[in-house]
Amino acid sequence: MDPISAATHVDPYPYYAQLRADSGLTFHPELKLWVASSAQAVCAVLAHADCRVRPAQEPVPKAIAGGMAGEVFGQLMRMNDGARQRCPRSAIEPELAVLDPDVVNALVAARLITADAHGVNQAMFAGPVCVVAALLGFTPAQARVINELTADFVACLTPLSNDLQLAAAAAAAEQLRGEFIELLAEPASDLLSAIRQRFAGDEETLIANLIGLCSQTFEACAGLIGNTLLALRRQPALRGESVEALLSEVQRFDPPVQNTRRFVAASCEIAGVRVEAGDVILVLLASANRDPALNERPEQFLVNRENRRSFSFGSGRHQCPGQALAMSIAGATVREILGHEIDLNRLNWHYRPSLNGRIPVFSDMGA
Ligand code: HEM
């Protein structure tokens, strides 16, 4: 196991504990990057002004530069620092924070779920993006298209994609842009109207960041829902707990986004360690959550944990603006799945190949 393959290992947590015991911030010679594993180091890296979300010399990955996927990528708040992050964020963050959980519940409940692995996967992957698309004003039929395009688009966010997947991501970006241009011509939701009213930038930046809301939702929500189902499968007694309380501990204990990265823009000292301009830091969010300096008895799964602290939604300037929405969507979805009497023990599962996501995919036994 190494700090990247750990994300999809069946139990990476003893390994993370070892990394923390060695040093909170240490250089990994094979991976040629720094690894931040302690809560203190993770917090310091994410707060540091010289730790950026993209390398200065490659704001857009070479593999997608020049195409529409690259155009969108280059404008995302997630992939920028400075004004290109703050401007879209200041329009979107306050509006996401005040969304009504009852509206989210109703949107999730309106979707059909079949009582098999396919139904569970659909609820995990397609459901959340359909909810976000509906909140932005798309009709249910359009929302399904947006979800399919998003599933193609997210391929441009990972270096694991092949040329065919990258071509599909570029085509999806083009189509998503078209769908959002039409939607913005006649905004059909309070959320979109409010975001637009607050937004001070150009239309292309707005469109890219609306696509970004869908792409950020896609895998992370699926992972949180899936990891909650796995927790229930391991500990059936948890079924008696409130779904909200259960999700709050799952997101800390077994987070869907295990790590993120930062790129050092100027030589500096972080958590007592000197790093140089051009260095890369792998930030182990999932390890920081298990640091005893952050949470008492961190290796125990405590649904009613007091003073729970977590890096699962990031920290600092890029902290997830969709956290409340994600928790509402995941909660409503888990409740729906459990309401369908699906026998979780009769499902096989494996983690989707990923460098940072811990996202189970289910299949029927014998399938
Ligand atoms: C369980 C679900 C989710 C998890 C675990 C999650 C986690 C994260 C994390 C860790 C980051 C920070 C990445 C970094 O600093 O490198 C982030 C950023 C972000 N998330 Fe989420 N997220 C989730 C759902 C959502 C949803 C539903 C939305 C929107 C509808 C969303 C929108 C965003 C955006 C726009 C950013 C970039 C913010 C910025 O760079 O300023 N996320 N998310």
Residues whose N, C-alpha, C, O or C-beta is under 5 A from the ligand:
A	BS01	HEM	M77 R78 R89 V132 L213 Q216 T217 A220 C221 L224 P256 V257 T260 R261 F311 S312 F313 G314 R317 H318 Q319 C320 P321 G322 L325 A326
